[in-house]
Amino acid sequence: MDNFLKMLSTQAIMVVYMCIGYYCNRKDIIDRRTQTKMTDFVLGVTLPCMVFHSFNIRLTREVLMEASLCLGVAFFICFLAWAVGKVIYNKYPFEKKSILQYATLVNNSAFLGLPIVNSVLGDEAMLLATIFIIPNRIFMWTAGISIFTNSGDKSGAFKKVLMNPCMIAVYLGLIRSFTGFPIPDFLDSAIDGLGSATTPLSMLLIGCMMTELKFSDMKDWSTVYLGAVRLVFLPLAALAVMTVLGADEMMTGCAVILTAMPAGTTTALLAEKYGADGKYATKCLLTNILFSIITIPCMMLLV
C-alpha cells in the first residue's frame, strides 16, 4: 500500500509536468525542433547521469545476486513479449501488425521507467532498475528492428547497444562501484543534479506528444488490445515470476514498474522509417501512454 500511495503521488506530479508540456506545445513555447533537441538532451545527457549516479554504492555479493536475478527475469519478459507478439496480431495487415509487435516488445523503460523507479523506490533501486532495462535495449536493436525489416545489420545493431550513452554510463558506474574510485564532491553533485532533471524533462516531452492525441483515437480497439497486453498482461507475468522466485519487494517493484511502462517512443520513428503506418504508430504510442497513467498505479497495488 505504501508503494501504491507513493505511485499515486508520483503519477500526480508526472501529470502536472505533462500538462505543462501540453501547454508549452500548444503555445509554441516548445516547437517540434525544440522537442527533438530536448529528447536528445535527455537521452544523451540527463538519463546517463541518472544511471551513473545509481552506481554510487559498493557492489556486494548480495547486490550482484539481486542484479543477476533481475537480468534473468528481464530477458524472460522480453522473450515472452516477442513470442506473444508473433502470435496474437496475425489478423492485422503488416503495416499494423509490425507496429503492434514492436510496441509489445519494446517499452519506455529507460526514458520513463527509470525516473518513476527513482521517484517511487528511491536511489537504492536504481542499480537494479538499470540492470533490468539492458535486455529491452538489446531486443530493441535486434529483434525489434527485424520486425520491420525481416533482416538487419546484427553487428551494427549490437554495436549500437554497446555504445548507447546509458550503457556507457553503466560501464563507468560499474568501474566506480567495483573500485571505489573517488569523484570530487562538486562533480558528483553536478551529475546528480543533471540526473534529477530527467523526470520533469521527460514528462514535459510526453506532454508535448499528447497534443497529437484525439478522442477519436480511443475508439480503435486494436490500441486497447495493445494496451491490455503491454500494460496489464506483461507486468502481471513479471509479478508472477518474481513471486515464484521469492524476490523481495524492491526487486519485484522494479520488475513490475519497468515492465508496465508504455510502448517505446521509437515505435513511431521506426514505423515511419521502414514504411509501416506512421500515423497509426503514433496513435498506439500516445494511447498507451494515456492508459498507463491508470494501469501503473493499479499494478503497484499488487506488489
N, C-alpha and C positions, 0 to 999 in steps of 0.2 A: 504493500500500500504506500509506503514511503516513496518508492521509486515511481509509482503512478502519480503521486502528488507532485513530485519533482518534474516529471514529464509534462504534466498539465501546466505547471508554471513555466517550464521551458518552452512549450508549444505556444503559450500566450505571448511570451517575449518574441518568439520567432514570427508570429502573426503580425505583431507590431512592426518588426523590421520589414516584413513582406509588404505590409500596407504602405510603408514609407517608400519602398521601392516602386510599388504600383503608382503611387502619386508622382514620384520623380519622373517616371517614364511617361506618364500621361501629360505632364507639364513640360516634357522635353528637357528636363534637367539632366537626365541620363538618356542619351540617344543611343542608337544601335552601335555606333563606333565606340562610344564610351563604355557601353555594356561589354563589348568584346574585349576591350583593353582591361577592364576590371576583372573579367573572368580569367584572363591570362595572369593578372597580378595575384589573384587568389591561388590559382593552381601552381604558379611558378614561384611564389614568394611566401605568402602568409601561411598556406597549408603546410608546406615543407617545414617552416619554422615551428608550427604546432607539433608536427610529427617529431622533429628533432628534440624539442623540449620534453616530449613524453618519455624520452630515454634518460632523463635526469635521475636515474636510480641505479643502484648496483644490482647486476644480474645474479641472482642466487639460483641454486638448483631448483627450488620450488617455482620460481618465476619462469625458468626455462621449461619446466614440465607443463605449466599452465599455457605458456605460449605455444608449445608443441601441440597440445590438445586443441587449442583454438585454430591453429593452422590446419590440422587434420579435419576438423568439423567444417571449416570454411571450404576446403577442397570438396568435401562430400556435398555440401549445399550447392556449390557451383555445378558439379556434375549432375546433381538431381535437377537443377533448373534447366540445364542443357538438354537432358533426356526428356523431361516433361514437355519442353518447348517443341521438340521434334515431333511429338505425338499429337498434342491437343489442338494444334492450329491448322491441321491439314485441310479443313473445309474452306479456308480463305485463300485467295489468289496470292501469288508470290509477293506482289507489291505490298500486301498487308501482312502475310504470314512471316516474312523475313523480319519485319519491324516488331511484331508480337514476340517472335522467338528471341530477338536481341534484347528487347525490353524486359523479358523474363529472366534472361541470363545475366545481364549487366545492370547493376543499380548504382545509385548515387552515394555509395558508402563512404567515399573519400570526401567529396565536396560538401555533402550534407550530413553524413553519418558521424564522422569524427567530431565535428562541433557539437552535435547533440550528445554523444557519449561523454564528451568533456564536460558539458553543462549538467548532465544528469548524474553521472557516476564519478566525475572528478578526474584529477590528473592521474591517479593510481591506475585507472582503467585504460588510459590512453596507449600504453605499451601493448596490451593485449589487443586493443582495437586496431592498432597499426599493423600488427601481425595478421589479424583476421582478414583485412582487406586485400592482402597480397594475392591470393588466388583469384579474386574477382578481377584484379588488374591483368593477370596472366590470361584468363579466359577472354577478357575484353579484346585483347590484341591478337588472339589466336582463333579460338572457336567463334568468337563474336564476329570477326572480320569475315571468316569463311561462310557465315550465314548469308552474307550479302554477295559474296564473290565466288563461292564454291572452290576457292583456291587461295593463294596468297603467299607473300614472301615470309616464310616462317622464321628465317634467320633475322630478317628486318624487324618482324613483329617482336621477337624475343629481345632484340637489342633495344627496341622502344620501351619495353617493360623495364629492362635493367637500368636504362638511363633516364627514366622518369624522375623529375625533381623530388617527388615524395620517396622514391626508392633510394635515391642518393642520400636523402635525409635519414633513411633507415640505416644505411651503411655507416654514416658518420655517427649516428646515435648509438649503434652497437659498439663501435670503437670507443666511444665515450663511456658507455656503461661497463664494458669489459676492462678498460684500462684505468678508469677513474681520472682521465685526463682533465685537468682543471681548466675552466673557462673563466676569464675575468668577469666580475660581477656586472659591470656595465654592459658587456656583450651578452651575457645570459639574460639580463633584464630586457635588452633590446629585442632579442629573439623571442622571449616570452610575450612581449608587448605586440610584436608583429603577429605572432600566432593567435593571440587573443582577438585580433581584428577579423579572423576568418569567419566567425559565426555571423556577426552583423553584415559583413560584406556579402557573404554567400546568400543570406536571406534577402538582402536588398536586390540581388541579381535575380533570384527566383521570383520576387515580387514584380520585377520588370517583365519577366517572361509571362506572368499571369495576365498581362494586359491583352495577350493574344487569345485568351480563352473566352469562348462564347457559351451561353447557357445551352444552346442547341447541341453543343459538343457532348453534353452529358447524356444525350439520348442514344448515343451509339453504344449498343450492348457489347460490342467487341472490346471497348475500352473498360467497361465494367468487368468483363470476363478477365481481362489482363490484370485489372486491379485486384480481383479475388485471388488470382494465382500469385502475383508478385507481392502483394501486401498482406495476405492472410495465410495462404497455404504454405509458402516457403518459410515465413517466420515461425509458424506452428511446427514445421518439420525441424527447424533449428532448436526450438524449445524442447521438442520430444527427444532429440539426440542428446542434448545437454543433460536432460533429466535422467535418461538411461545411463549416461556416463558418470552421473553423480557430481557434475560440475557445481562449483559454488555460485552464489548469487551474482557476483561481479562478472564472472565468465559467461554465465547464462544471459545476463543483461546485455553484455557486449554483443553476443551472438544474435540475440533477438532484435536488438535495435538496429544493428548493421544489416541484417537480412531483411528487415522491414522497410528499408529505405526505398523510395520510388525509383522508377526506371532512370538510367543514366542519361545525362544531357547529350551524350554522344549519339543517342538513338536518332535524333533528328538530323544531326550533322552527317552521319554515315548514310542515312536513308537518302538524303539529298545527293550525296556524292556518288552513290552506286545505283541510282536510277529507281529506287523504291518511291513510295508515295510520301514525299517530304511533309506535306500538309497534314496527312494522317499521323505521321510520326510525332509531329508537334502536338497534335491533339491528344495522342496517347500519353505523351510525356507530361503535359500540363494537367490532365485529369488525374493521372497517377499522383502527382504532387498534391493536388487538392484532396483526393481521397486519403492520402497518408496523414493529413492533419488529424483525421478521425481515427484511423486504424492504428497508428503508432502508440498513442496513449492506451488504447484498448489492449494492445499486445503486452504492454508493461503491467497491466493488471494481473496477467498470468504468471509473471516472473516471481 
